[in-house]
Amino acid sequence: MRPFLSFLLTLGIAVPALAAVPAPEDIEFFEKQVRPLLAENCFSCHSGAAKVAFAGLRLDTREGALKGSDAGPVVVPGRSAESLLVKAVRGEMPKRMPPGRKLTETQIAALASWIDRGVPWPAEAPSTSNATLAFDLRKRRREHWAWQPVQPVSLPALQNNVQNKAWPLQPVDYFILARLEQRGLTPAKPAGRTAWLRRVTFDLTGLPPTPAEIQSFTADQSSNAYDKVVDRLLESPRFGERWARRWMDLMRYTESHGSEGDPAIPFAWRYRDYLVRAFNADVPYDQLIREHLAGDLLPNPRTNPTERLNESILALAQFRMVEHGFQPVDPWEDRVKWTDNQIDVFSKTFQALTVSCARCHDHKFDAISQRDYYALLGIFASARPTQIPTDEPAVLNKNRAELAQSKLAIKAELAKAWDKLADTAAAQLLQDNPWFTVRTESFRLDLTAAAHFYSNELPARRAFNAQHFPHSFNPSDPGWVIHGLNTTSTPGEIAIEPQGARVITGVLPQGVYTHLLTPRHSGIITSPRFKIDTDYISMKVSGANGAAVRLIVENYAVPRGGIYNQITPLNDSKPHWIRWNTNFWKGFTAYIEFATADMLTVPPGKDAKEGRSWIGVQQILFHNTELTPKDDLPAVAALLPADPPASPQAYQTHIAATLRQAVQAWRDNRATATQAALLDHLIRQNLLPVSLDALPDVRPLLDRYRKLEQDVPLPRHAPGILEESGDDQPLLIRGAVSRRGAPVPRRYLEALNSRPYADRRSMRLQLANEVASPDNPLTARVMANRVWYTLFRRGIVRTVDNFGKLGDKPSHPELLDYLAARFVADGWSIKKLTRMLALSQTYRLSGGDAEPEPLWQHMPMRRLEAEELRDTMLAVSGQLDTKMYGASVPVYYSHETGKTKDDRPKGPLNGNGRRSVYLEIRRNATDPLLEVFDVPKPSTTRGVRDVTNVPAQSLALMNSPFVIEQAGRWAQQNEEAETMFLRAVGRPATPAEADDMKSYLAATSRRDLAHALFNLKEFLYVR
């Protein structure tokens, strides 16, 4: 590098003209954020598509943008504040651009960021106009290596390609050695035993070897000493923690939604624990794919007999780890944005493709059409965010049959008691209730008048409702999504009270309820999606203990007050009407969610008691007036005979008979809606007893029920989704949310010969099966490359998240195909593939600087990742708590209070000694030590982390309160200096190093020595 250029870079001064090869993430930013913006707003006047480029400015090529207009340059690479283009769109020039409209702040910020990044633009033919070469999917698929089937590799033929046949230990070594010998090179010498042990221990567990492990391995001269180490590490629980953290980078794991307020994702940590268990158990990778995409749709979900969990359904949490805008004015735009993120994460993680670059146009380089993108968007857009029970079915169904039998026995005893008390209830009704008080001398006239009134009143009420509430939903209609142990009931259902002196509260009308066996059963009930086209929605509902009903507009499930505060808590067991004003949301699609407290996507409120939250839905009406629907089932109407009896005594007999008929019908599960309403009314008027004092024969039955009910475990929950079997989504012309084209049938990529999916109920499962197929040319290659990268610090395809044309080609294509085929043949086992690579001769090579071309003549040196650095400090200081699983330790941040509304009080400096994988990860709050050592922001897939070398890192190692604290803790262990050195760097100190440490100790303190060891380069790097 020229000295002056080096000097400029040292000063941090931008030199964009020399930045010939932009970073892949910058190209992706341009394709996703900038090119669509320019195409939508600028190309009509400033591109090759215009007859004459206005003012001589073209913005459809990089050279055009850099050349500028007739008046001069409009962009200054690296300096957006000085760029006329940014000033024009901000309205700081005589003419605002684009004419007639104003870019949003987000769009302007994207333009500015693009310029500050140095105006990155993918390499393409010079002077390419907006009318680019025709998109030829078949040609692109045919000409690019990644779309071709995995090719079988003959191992015997491979072995014949090398001369030094004694060198390879594993099949992969033949590929590496053959390439080296072709170049006239020989492999480096093997690393020393201690260096290899430190390397493999960090790579497989993320922790350093202990002095005892070092001593054991160096003393073991058996032929399988290396094998025993690798097998021990693969069986260590730390292996799953290490791989879980890697995978969390791919899934942009987070426990909050970001934006203003940074709302929490309740129980997101259960997904992290799922990953730890899955990688420790070596769950086949194709199974992991199916769980991540369709864990709720698998015919035979994977369960955990020890934890009693439905493991498969836990993987769905990855769909929920998206950023939500704070009260977006256009929720459809926000929905498209975060669904785009889901597509981006899915396609990069599992296929190493940048599918989301095709949102606004056919992919500029790869065999991915814009229709491919919207076919996937339709699949993901039909997934509704929610909280879901994660227990295995046996747990959720505990005591279910016994509770149902106990409930029937209680119901029979209630019916028996009520039948006996029918005469008494009838007499009491006539005596005390003014509705039924009749004069002896005119009671026939009164009854006739009342019957006549209701014979006219009921049709009038129905006509009123039909006129003012013409559109309705009924929970029994098709399209409803009901999750949990919910029951669609006929009229007359009851719910036994789990506590208190009452057996039941009332008799329920027809509807859907979550508590018919026990309110400890959580549940969620959602309506079909509909377009909001009325001013009001009225609902007849009931519920208690923190349950709520919410309007979910365009799947925006994290309301934070204001315009999104269409949420009504329910704390009334009696069905009642509530009304919403929905005028603001006209034109958007939405659905109505009824959820128990623990299934809300926002944390449960203070009203949730002992998990006994429940909800019931009876009716939903859409209307344009503020009127309230009229009840067309008044209980009194059931007691008015068509032919009035001759005397009050006879009328009392009639009431008793009517009541007995209702009780018998109710007992036999054939009660009409009118009979159910009558019984409920009499119960609530205390005319039919439901208290234990009045029902001694019910007490033993109720005691048994309550004992069974108390033994039902409270469900555990995690973030998840529900499949709504929605409609195909429209293609958005140029990606603009306001320009909807024709719907695109849902399927996978056309380049992989996918066809539209027929079954709407299992779209994600069909997608998962296509991705997890051994015939998919990408899936096994991508994962094999990721495993190789984790061990060899550089992928066979260097761009591990992009196998497309803008990504790198495989350095050893035959090796990649061998690994992919072997991976599938070994049952998609990550551990088997890891074992083979870790025991290879290539992995044993001594370390050195990174090679310009990946030949693996030696192992590249790497710096510890942020979590490895922190965990190692805890391990060597003796403070590491190896406890696994559980709620995350709140994030520690250097400022005293949170930066955003929903930040909790900061966590402890040392994270309670837990491994970094168990620390909370929030979008808007990051541990300062991890942040300075390049822990990634949870925004999208990061298969390769940034590795910076900045002064802040040295300053952190010297001044971080955490580092200083751990140095002090380590000093308290009173270890010998040589033991401290061995623990820190994984090898014994030389005599000179031992003397230096003794001299240093004599002049300072043991804490200073520990702190100095933390600052050694050999502590920070792995060779």
PyMOL commands that set and color helices and strands:
alter all, ss='L'
color gray80, all
select helices_A, chain A and resi 3-11+16-18+24-41+54-56+62-67+80-82+84-89+105-116+137-143+145-147+155-159+171-182+193-205+211-219+225-235+237-250+269-280+285-294+311-320+331-351+355-358+370-381+393-396+400-420+422-432+434-436+440-468+562-564+583-585+597-599+635-639+648-667+673-684+692-694+696-710+733-735+750-752+760-771+779-792+813-825+830-838+841-844+866-876+911-913+916-918+928-932+951-959+961-971+977-985+991-1003+1006-1014+1017-1020
alter helices_A, ss='H'
color red, helices_A
select strands_A, chain A and resi 303-304+309-310+383-389+471-473+481-484+487-489+511-513+523-526+530-531+536-553+567-581+589-595+614-623+717-723+729-732+740-744+847-848+859-860+862-863+1021-1022
alter strands_A, ss='S'
color yellow, strands_A
deselect
rebuild
show_as cartoon
